[in-house]
Amino acid sequence: MKSSSRSSLPSQGFTLIELLVVIAIIAILASILFPVFASARAKARDIATLSNLKQIGLAAVQYTQDYDGVNVPMQMQSPPWYAWGVILQPYIKSTSVCFDAQRTVPYVQIDPYGQWAWSTTLAINRYGYASKWQNETDTRLDGGFQSPSTRAAFIAQGDPVGVNNDFQSMHWFDGQRSSCPNVSNLKDTTDWMWQYNRIYAGAKTYHRNFTPVVFADGHAKAINLDQYIGGDTSYGACENVYYNPGDLPNTTKGGKMQEFWGRWWETSF
């Protein structure tokens, strides 16, 4: 009797073992590739933040040229109380440029004037770079810096913590305090301690220990902030570096800190 042709055909499907092997291979490849993709996305956001800072730096340079050498102020003192992000809008023409691209949702606080720039996640160097107020005598001239290429102008920062959640002062940072973070407790909730930890915490939280910064001359890069902090674990222990760099054990580092952060309202440094 002639055998059936159907019984002589080879099997067309996968066995259960073969399917499990394929699934295991896919899972292994995914476990290898997903972190690579995540790292690539994070790197792309870092680059986007640097691009934002670069645009801000160039806008600030244009502002200085237009206002006879006066640096952009951190805010306007009289109503409508505009922060630097609004002041620079004629040059950058974008609100999103003023925010860190690593944040999924920017902090935006709207006040009665329709203000948005108090809570930018990219902050201006209040004492070491910016003029204090617009249309007042307390201004800073661009030519007063010994080295514009080493003076921080705008930096990406961390999130507010503690009782204040002080979103409306995110548009500026205080270099004197930022140089002295509590490296052992960057999430200290003690009132006002965010002012010390904000920049260093931003580097640790969002940028893998590197801080995106644009300098007074307009160039932007990511720097390792460890070379510009005092390294103390108690608040204010190294604040006098602004005036006495020799008080730090490493006087070379003290000089670098002064160049980077600046000193309280001294127009000649």
TORKOL-4160 file (C-alpha; in steps of 0.2 Angstrom, whole numbers, padded with zeros to 4 digits, m for minus):
269
<pt num="1" X="0000" Y="0000" Z="0000"/>
<pt num="2" X="0007" Y="0017" Z="m0005"/>
<pt num="3" X="0011" Y="0028" Z="0010"/>
<pt num="4" X="0003" Y="0045" Z="0012"/>
<pt num="5" X="0013" Y="0059" Z="0005"/>
<pt num="6" X="0008" Y="0070" Z="0020"/>
<pt num="7" X="0018" Y="0059" Z="0032"/>
<pt num="8" X="0034" Y="0061" Z="0022"/>
<pt num="9" X="0034" Y="0080" Z="0023"/>
<pt num="10" X="0046" Y="0088" Z="0036"/>
<pt num="11" X="0040" Y="0097" Z="0051"/>
<pt num="12" X="0036" Y="0116" Z="0047"/>
<pt num="13" X="0036" Y="0123" Z="0065"/>
<pt num="14" X="0047" Y="0126" Z="0079"/>
<pt num="15" X="0048" Y="0115" Z="0094"/>
<pt num="16" X="0045" Y="0122" Z="0111"/>
<pt num="17" X="0063" Y="0121" Z="0116"/>
<pt num="18" X="0068" Y="0130" Z="0100"/>
<pt num="19" X="0055" Y="0144" Z="0104"/>
<pt num="20" X="0062" Y="0145" Z="0122"/>
<pt num="21" X="0080" Y="0147" Z="0115"/>
<pt num="22" X="0075" Y="0161" Z="0103"/>
<pt num="23" X="0066" Y="0170" Z="0117"/>
<pt num="24" X="0081" Y="0168" Z="0129"/>
<pt num="25" X="0092" Y="0175" Z="0115"/>
<pt num="26" X="0081" Y="0190" Z="0112"/>
<pt num="27" X="0080" Y="0193" Z="0131"/>
<pt num="28" X="0099" Y="0193" Z="0133"/>
<pt num="29" X="0101" Y="0205" Z="0118"/>
<pt num="30" X="0088" Y="0217" Z="0125"/>
<pt num="31" X="0097" Y="0217" Z="0142"/>
<pt num="32" X="0113" Y="0221" Z="0133"/>
<pt num="33" X="0106" Y="0234" Z="0122"/>
<pt num="34" X="0093" Y="0243" Z="0132"/>
<pt num="35" X="0106" Y="0251" Z="0144"/>
<pt num="36" X="0116" Y="0256" Z="0129"/>
<pt num="37" X="0101" Y="0265" Z="0121"/>
<pt num="38" X="0097" Y="0273" Z="0138"/>
<pt num="39" X="0115" Y="0279" Z="0140"/>
<pt num="40" X="0114" Y="0286" Z="0122"/>
<pt num="41" X="0098" Y="0295" Z="0125"/>
<pt num="42" X="0105" Y="0303" Z="0141"/>
<pt num="43" X="0120" Y="0308" Z="0132"/>
<pt num="44" X="0109" Y="0316" Z="0118"/>
<pt num="45" X="0100" Y="0326" Z="0132"/>
<pt num="46" X="0117" Y="0332" Z="0139"/>
<pt num="47" X="0122" Y="0338" Z="0122"/>
<pt num="48" X="0105" Y="0347" Z="0120"/>
<pt num="49" X="0108" Y="0355" Z="0137"/>
<pt num="50" X="0125" Y="0361" Z="0132"/>
<pt num="51" X="0117" Y="0368" Z="0116"/>
<pt num="52" X="0104" Y="0377" Z="0126"/>
<pt num="53" X="0118" Y="0385" Z="0137"/>
<pt num="54" X="0128" Y="0389" Z="0121"/>
<pt num="55" X="0113" Y="0399" Z="0114"/>
<pt num="56" X="0111" Y="0407" Z="0131"/>
<pt num="57" X="0129" Y="0412" Z="0132"/>
<pt num="58" X="0129" Y="0419" Z="0114"/>
<pt num="59" X="0113" Y="0429" Z="0118"/>
<pt num="60" X="0121" Y="0436" Z="0134"/>
<pt num="61" X="0136" Y="0441" Z="0124"/>
<pt num="62" X="0125" Y="0450" Z="0112"/>
<pt num="63" X="0116" Y="0459" Z="0126"/>
<pt num="64" X="0132" Y="0465" Z="0133"/>
<pt num="65" X="0137" Y="0472" Z="0116"/>
<pt num="66" X="0120" Y="0481" Z="0115"/>
<pt num="67" X="0121" Y="0488" Z="0132"/>
<pt num="68" X="0139" Y="0496" Z="0132"/>
<pt num="69" X="0148" Y="0482" Z="0140"/>
<pt num="70" X="0135" Y="0479" Z="0154"/>
<pt num="71" X="0132" Y="0460" Z="0158"/>
<pt num="72" X="0114" Y="0454" Z="0158"/>
<pt num="73" X="0105" Y="0456" Z="0175"/>
<pt num="74" X="0098" Y="0442" Z="0184"/>
<pt num="75" X="0081" Y="0450" Z="0185"/>
<pt num="76" X="0072" Y="0467" Z="0184"/>
<pt num="77" X="0069" Y="0475" Z="0201"/>
<pt num="78" X="0053" Y="0484" Z="0197"/>
<pt num="79" X="0037" Y="0477" Z="0190"/>
<pt num="80" X="0034" Y="0466" Z="0180"/>
<pt num="81" X="0049" Y="0458" Z="0189"/>
<pt num="82" X="0056" Y="0449" Z="0174"/>
<pt num="83" X="0070" Y="0437" Z="0177"/>
<pt num="84" X="0085" Y="0435" Z="0165"/>
<pt num="85" X="0076" Y="0422" Z="0154"/>
<pt num="86" X="0063" Y="0435" Z="0149"/>
<pt num="87" X="0076" Y="0449" Z="0147"/>
<pt num="88" X="0086" Y="0438" Z="0134"/>
<pt num="89" X="0071" Y="0432" Z="0124"/>
<pt num="90" X="0074" Y="0445" Z="0111"/>
<pt num="91" X="0090" Y="0436" Z="0107"/>
<pt num="92" X="0085" Y="0418" Z="0110"/>
<pt num="93" X="0067" Y="0418" Z="0105"/>
<pt num="94" X="0063" Y="0402" Z="0115"/>
<pt num="95" X="0058" Y="0398" Z="0132"/>
<pt num="96" X="0063" Y="0380" Z="0131"/>
<pt num="97" X="0081" Y="0385" Z="0129"/>
<pt num="98" X="0082" Y="0391" Z="0147"/>
<pt num="99" X="0079" Y="0373" Z="0154"/>
<pt num="100" X="0089" Y="0358" Z="0157"/>
<pt num="101" X="0085" Y="0345" Z="0143"/>
<pt num="102" X="0088" Y="0331" Z="0156"/>
<pt num="103" X="0071" Y="0336" Z="0165"/>
<pt num="104" X="0056" Y="0328" Z="0158"/>
<pt num="105" X="0045" Y="0342" Z="0165"/>
<pt num="106" X="0052" Y="0359" Z="0167"/>
<pt num="107" X="0048" Y="0368" Z="0183"/>
<pt num="108" X="0036" Y="0383" Z="0178"/>
<pt num="109" X="0028" Y="0395" Z="0190"/>
<pt num="110" X="0016" Y="0408" Z="0183"/>
<pt num="111" X="0014" Y="0424" Z="0193"/>
<pt num="112" X="0001" Y="0437" Z="0190"/>
<pt num="113" X="0012" Y="0445" Z="0176"/>
<pt num="114" X="0012" Y="0429" Z="0166"/>
<pt num="115" X="0030" Y="0426" Z="0172"/>
<pt num="116" X="0039" Y="0409" Z="0169"/>
<pt num="117" X="0057" Y="0412" Z="0170"/>
<pt num="118" X="0059" Y="0412" Z="0189"/>
<pt num="119" X="0060" Y="0393" Z="0189"/>
<pt num="120" X="0072" Y="0390" Z="0175"/>
<pt num="121" X="0083" Y="0374" Z="0178"/>
<pt num="122" X="0098" Y="0384" Z="0170"/>
<pt num="123" X="0104" Y="0397" Z="0182"/>
<pt num="124" X="0114" Y="0413" Z="0181"/>
<pt num="125" X="0129" Y="0416" Z="0192"/>
<pt num="126" X="0122" Y="0430" Z="0203"/>
<pt num="127" X="0137" Y="0437" Z="0211"/>
<pt num="128" X="0151" Y="0431" Z="0200"/>
<pt num="129" X="0144" Y="0436" Z="0183"/>
<pt num="130" X="0127" Y="0444" Z="0182"/>
<pt num="131" X="0122" Y="0462" Z="0185"/>
<pt num="132" X="0111" Y="0464" Z="0199"/>
<pt num="133" X="0096" Y="0473" Z="0193"/>
<pt num="134" X="0092" Y="0481" Z="0176"/>
<pt num="135" X="0091" Y="0500" Z="0175"/>
<pt num="136" X="0101" Y="0502" Z="0191"/>
<pt num="137" X="0119" Y="0507" Z="0195"/>
<pt num="138" X="0123" Y="0490" Z="0202"/>
<pt num="139" X="0130" Y="0483" Z="0186"/>
<pt num="140" X="0144" Y="0472" Z="0181"/>
<pt num="141" X="0155" Y="0476" Z="0166"/>
<pt num="142" X="0161" Y="0462" Z="0155"/>
<pt num="143" X="0178" Y="0469" Z="0154"/>
<pt num="144" X="0180" Y="0467" Z="0173"/>
<pt num="145" X="0184" Y="0449" Z="0173"/>
<pt num="146" X="0202" Y="0443" Z="0173"/>
<pt num="147" X="0198" Y="0428" Z="0163"/>
<pt num="148" X="0181" Y="0427" Z="0155"/>
<pt num="149" X="0185" Y="0410" Z="0148"/>
<pt num="150" X="0186" Y="0402" Z="0166"/>
<pt num="151" X="0171" Y="0412" Z="0174"/>
<pt num="152" X="0155" Y="0402" Z="0175"/>
<pt num="153" X="0140" Y="0412" Z="0168"/>
<pt num="154" X="0126" Y="0400" Z="0168"/>
<pt num="155" X="0125" Y="0382" Z="0175"/>
<pt num="156" X="0113" Y="0367" Z="0175"/>
<pt num="157" X="0107" Y="0364" Z="0193"/>
<pt num="158" X="0098" Y="0352" Z="0204"/>
<pt num="159" X="0080" Y="0352" Z="0211"/>
<pt num="160" X="0074" Y="0362" Z="0226"/>
<pt num="161" X="0072" Y="0352" Z="0242"/>
<pt num="162" X="0066" Y="0355" Z="0260"/>
<pt num="163" X="0053" Y="0366" Z="0267"/>
<pt num="164" X="0054" Y="0381" Z="0255"/>
<pt num="165" X="0054" Y="0372" Z="0238"/>
<pt num="166" X="0060" Y="0388" Z="0232"/>
<pt num="167" X="0056" Y="0387" Z="0214"/>
<pt num="168" X="0056" Y="0406" Z="0212"/>
<pt num="169" X="0074" Y="0408" Z="0215"/>
<pt num="170" X="0080" Y="0394" Z="0203"/>
<pt num="171" X="0085" Y="0407" Z="0190"/>
<pt num="172" X="0101" Y="0411" Z="0199"/>
<pt num="173" X="0114" Y="0403" Z="0209"/>
<pt num="174" X="0126" Y="0409" Z="0223"/>
<pt num="175" X="0144" Y="0404" Z="0219"/>
<pt num="176" X="0150" Y="0407" Z="0236"/>
<pt num="177" X="0138" Y="0394" Z="0243"/>
<pt num="178" X="0138" Y="0383" Z="0228"/>
<pt num="179" X="0157" Y="0380" Z="0230"/>
<pt num="180" X="0154" Y="0373" Z="0248"/>
<pt num="181" X="0141" Y="0359" Z="0246"/>
<pt num="182" X="0138" Y="0346" Z="0259"/>
<pt num="183" X="0144" Y="0332" Z="0249"/>
<pt num="184" X="0139" Y="0319" Z="0262"/>
<pt num="185" X="0120" Y="0325" Z="0261"/>
<pt num="186" X="0115" Y="0334" Z="0245"/>
<pt num="187" X="0097" Y="0331" Z="0249"/>
<pt num="188" X="0098" Y="0340" Z="0266"/>
<pt num="189" X="0080" Y="0347" Z="0270"/>
<pt num="190" X="0086" Y="0360" Z="0282"/>
<pt num="191" X="0080" Y="0377" Z="0277"/>
<pt num="192" X="0090" Y="0386" Z="0264"/>
<pt num="193" X="0103" Y="0372" Z="0263"/>
<pt num="194" X="0098" Y="0370" Z="0245"/>
<pt num="195" X="0107" Y="0386" Z="0241"/>
<pt num="196" X="0124" Y="0376" Z="0245"/>
<pt num="197" X="0119" Y="0360" Z="0237"/>
<pt num="198" X="0110" Y="0365" Z="0221"/>
<pt num="199" X="0123" Y="0365" Z="0208"/>
<pt num="200" X="0133" Y="0349" Z="0214"/>
<pt num="201" X="0117" Y="0340" Z="0217"/>
<pt num="202" X="0112" Y="0344" Z="0199"/>
<pt num="203" X="0128" Y="0336" Z="0192"/>
<pt num="204" X="0126" Y="0320" Z="0203"/>
<pt num="205" X="0107" Y="0318" Z="0199"/>
<pt num="206" X="0106" Y="0322" Z="0181"/>
<pt num="207" X="0123" Y="0323" Z="0172"/>
<pt num="208" X="0133" Y="0308" Z="0179"/>
<pt num="209" X="0144" Y="0319" Z="0189"/>
<pt num="210" X="0148" Y="0332" Z="0175"/>
<pt num="211" X="0140" Y="0349" Z="0175"/>
<pt num="212" X="0135" Y="0358" Z="0159"/>
<pt num="213" X="0141" Y="0376" Z="0160"/>
<pt num="214" X="0143" Y="0391" Z="0149"/>
<pt num="215" X="0157" Y="0403" Z="0153"/>
<pt num="216" X="0157" Y="0422" Z="0152"/>
<pt num="217" X="0166" Y="0422" Z="0135"/>
<pt num="218" X="0151" Y="0412" Z="0127"/>
<pt num="219" X="0159" Y="0395" Z="0126"/>
<pt num="220" X="0150" Y="0380" Z="0134"/>
<pt num="221" X="0157" Y="0363" Z="0140"/>
<pt num="222" X="0153" Y="0350" Z="0153"/>
<pt num="223" X="0166" Y="0351" Z="0168"/>
<pt num="224" X="0170" Y="0340" Z="0183"/>
<pt num="225" X="0164" Y="0351" Z="0197"/>
<pt num="226" X="0175" Y="0342" Z="0210"/>
<pt num="227" X="0189" Y="0354" Z="0205"/>
<pt num="228" X="0179" Y="0369" Z="0209"/>
<pt num="229" X="0172" Y="0365" Z="0226"/>
<pt num="230" X="0180" Y="0365" Z="0244"/>
<pt num="231" X="0175" Y="0347" Z="0248"/>
<pt num="232" X="0170" Y="0351" Z="0265"/>
<pt num="233" X="0155" Y="0342" Z="0274"/>
<pt num="234" X="0149" Y="0357" Z="0284"/>
<pt num="235" X="0141" Y="0372" Z="0277"/>
<pt num="236" X="0151" Y="0388" Z="0274"/>
<pt num="237" X="0167" Y="0380" Z="0280"/>
<pt num="238" X="0176" Y="0386" Z="0264"/>
<pt num="239" X="0166" Y="0402" Z="0260"/>
<pt num="240" X="0181" Y="0413" Z="0264"/>
<pt num="241" X="0190" Y="0406" Z="0249"/>
<pt num="242" X="0183" Y="0421" Z="0240"/>
<pt num="243" X="0194" Y="0432" Z="0249"/>
<pt num="244" X="0208" Y="0421" Z="0256"/>
<pt num="245" X="0212" Y="0407" Z="0244"/>
<pt num="246" X="0227" Y="0403" Z="0255"/>
<pt num="247" X="0215" Y="0397" Z="0269"/>
<pt num="248" X="0213" Y="0381" Z="0258"/>
<pt num="249" X="0226" Y="0368" Z="0260"/>
<pt num="250" X="0227" Y="0368" Z="0241"/>
<pt num="251" X="0230" Y="0386" Z="0236"/>
<pt num="252" X="0230" Y="0381" Z="0218"/>
<pt num="253" X="0213" Y="0375" Z="0219"/>
<pt num="254" X="0208" Y="0390" Z="0229"/>
<pt num="255" X="0213" Y="0401" Z="0214"/>
<pt num="256" X="0204" Y="0390" Z="0202"/>
<pt num="257" X="0188" Y="0392" Z="0213"/>
<pt num="258" X="0189" Y="0411" Z="0213"/>
<pt num="259" X="0191" Y="0411" Z="0194"/>
<pt num="260" X="0177" Y="0399" Z="0191"/>
<pt num="261" X="0164" Y="0406" Z="0204"/>
<pt num="262" X="0169" Y="0424" Z="0206"/>
<pt num="263" X="0168" Y="0434" Z="0222"/>
<pt num="264" X="0153" Y="0445" Z="0229"/>
<pt num="265" X="0150" Y="0459" Z="0218"/>
<pt num="266" X="0168" Y="0463" Z="0214"/>
<pt num="267" X="0168" Y="0470" Z="0197"/>
<pt num="268" X="0187" Y="0469" Z="0195"/>
<pt num="269" X="0188" Y="0450" Z="0197"/>
